[in-house]
Amino acid sequence: MYRKVGHISEIVSMYDDASKIEVESTGFRLLTAINDAALLARGSAGGELKWTVECPDIIYLITNRNVLIQLLLILFQNSMEAIEPLVQQDEK
C-alpha cells in the first residue's frame, strides 16, 4: 500500500513540475512527443503493443519535453495494466 501511495505522490509531483515554466522548456509538436513515448512503451511491452493516435500535427507546446514523455509513459503503462485482465480473459 505504501508503494502505491509513493507512486501516486511521484505522479502528482511530475504533473506539478510539468505545469511550471522552466529554463529547460523547449518547443516541439505534441504528436512527435506522443510517438516517441509510444516507441518507448512498445519497447517495454515487448513490441506487442498496437494503438492508434489521433492528434492534430499542428499542436505545438513549449514545456519540458522529458517530463511530458514521462507523463505519457505513465499514462500508457497504466492503460496497459488496466486492459491486461481483459486481454487475458479474451485469450481463454
C-alpha positions as a Markdown table, in Angstrom:
| # | Residue | x | y | z |
|---|---|---|---|---|
| 1 | Met | 0.0 | 0.0 | 0.0 |
| 2 | Tyr | 2.8 | 2.4 | 0.9 |
| 3 | Arg | 4.4 | 1.8 | -2.5 |
| 4 | Lys | 1.2 | 2.7 | -4.3 |
| 5 | Val | 0.9 | 5.9 | -2.3 |
| 6 | Gly | 4.5 | 6.8 | -3.1 |
| 7 | His | 3.9 | 6.1 | -6.8 |
| 8 | Ile | 0.9 | 8.4 | -6.8 |
| 9 | Ser | 2.9 | 11.1 | -5.0 |
| 10 | Glu | 5.6 | 10.8 | -7.7 |
| 11 | Ile | 3.0 | 11.3 | -10.4 |
| 12 | Val | 1.4 | 14.3 | -8.7 |
| 13 | Ser | 4.9 | 15.8 | -8.3 |
| 14 | Met | 5.7 | 15.3 | -12.0 |
| 15 | Tyr | 2.4 | 16.9 | -13.0 |
| 16 | Asp | 3.2 | 19.8 | -10.8 |
| 17 | Asp | 6.7 | 20.1 | -12.3 |
| 18 | Ala | 5.3 | 20.0 | -15.8 |
| 19 | Ser | 3.0 | 22.8 | -15.1 |
| 20 | Lys | 5.8 | 25.2 | -14.2 |
| 21 | Ile | 7.7 | 27.2 | -16.8 |
| 22 | Glu | 11.3 | 26.2 | -16.6 |
| 23 | Val | 14.6 | 27.1 | -18.2 |
| 24 | Glu | 14.7 | 23.7 | -19.8 |
| 25 | Ser | 11.4 | 24.3 | -21.7 |
| 26 | Thr | 11.6 | 23.8 | -25.4 |
| 27 | Gly | 9.2 | 24.0 | -28.3 |
| 28 | Phe | 8.0 | 20.8 | -30.0 |
| 29 | Arg | 5.0 | 19.2 | -31.6 |
| 30 | Leu | 2.7 | 17.2 | -29.3 |
| 31 | Leu | 2.3 | 14.4 | -31.9 |
| 32 | Thr | 6.1 | 13.9 | -32.0 |
| 33 | Ala | 6.3 | 13.5 | -28.2 |
| 34 | Ile | 3.3 | 11.1 | -28.3 |
| 35 | Asn | 5.0 | 9.0 | -31.0 |
| 36 | Asp | 8.3 | 9.0 | -29.1 |
| 37 | Ala | 6.6 | 7.9 | -25.9 |
| 38 | Ala | 4.8 | 5.2 | -27.8 |
| 39 | Leu | 8.0 | 3.8 | -29.2 |
| 40 | Leu | 9.4 | 3.6 | -25.6 |
| 41 | Ala | 6.3 | 2.0 | -24.3 |
| 42 | Arg | 6.3 | -0.6 | -27.1 |
| 43 | Gly | 9.9 | -1.5 | -26.2 |
| 44 | Ser | 9.0 | -2.1 | -22.6 |
| 45 | Ala | 5.9 | -4.1 | -23.7 |
| 46 | Gly | 8.0 | -6.4 | -25.8 |
| 47 | Gly | 6.8 | -4.9 | -29.1 |
| 48 | Glu | 3.3 | -6.4 | -28.7 |
| 49 | Leu | 1.6 | -3.0 | -28.3 |
| 50 | Lys | -0.7 | -1.6 | -31.0 |
| 51 | Trp | -2.8 | 1.5 | -30.9 |
| 52 | Thr | -4.0 | 4.4 | -33.0 |
| 53 | Val | -3.3 | 8.0 | -32.0 |
| 54 | Glu | -5.5 | 10.8 | -33.3 |
| 55 | Cys | -3.8 | 14.1 | -32.6 |
| 56 | Pro | -3.6 | 17.1 | -35.0 |
| 57 | Asp | 0.0 | 17.7 | -36.1 |
| 58 | Ile | -0.4 | 21.5 | -35.5 |
| 59 | Ile | -0.5 | 21.3 | -31.7 |
| 60 | Tyr | 2.8 | 22.9 | -30.6 |
| 61 | Leu | 3.9 | 23.0 | -27.0 |
| 62 | Ile | 6.6 | 24.9 | -25.1 |
| 63 | Thr | 7.4 | 22.9 | -22.0 |
| 64 | Asn | 9.9 | 20.4 | -20.6 |
| 65 | Arg | 9.7 | 17.6 | -23.2 |
| 66 | Asn | 11.3 | 15.0 | -20.9 |
| 67 | Val | 8.7 | 15.5 | -18.2 |
| 68 | Leu | 5.9 | 15.2 | -20.8 |
| 69 | Ile | 7.4 | 12.0 | -22.2 |
| 70 | Gln | 7.5 | 10.6 | -18.6 |
| 71 | Leu | 3.9 | 11.5 | -18.0 |
| 72 | Leu | 2.8 | 9.9 | -21.3 |
| 73 | Leu | 4.7 | 6.7 | -20.4 |
| 74 | Ile | 2.9 | 6.6 | -17.1 |
| 75 | Leu | -0.4 | 7.0 | -18.9 |
| 76 | Phe | 0.5 | 4.3 | -21.4 |
| 77 | Gln | 1.7 | 1.9 | -18.6 |
| 78 | Asn | -1.5 | 2.5 | -16.6 |
| 79 | Ser | -3.6 | 1.9 | -19.6 |
| 80 | Met | -1.8 | -1.3 | -20.4 |
| 81 | Glu | -2.2 | -2.5 | -16.8 |
| 82 | Ala | -5.9 | -1.7 | -16.9 |
| 83 | Ile | -6.7 | -3.7 | -20.0 |
| 84 | Glu | -4.4 | -6.6 | -19.3 |
| 85 | Pro | -7.1 | -8.6 | -17.4 |
| 86 | Leu | -9.4 | -8.1 | -20.4 |
| 87 | Val | -6.8 | -9.3 | -22.8 |
| 88 | Gln | -6.1 | -12.4 | -20.6 |
| 89 | Gln | -9.8 | -13.1 | -20.4 |
| 90 | Asp | -10.2 | -13.0 | -24.2 |
| 91 | Glu | -7.3 | -15.4 | -24.6 |
| 92 | Lys | -9.0 | -18.1 | -22.5 |
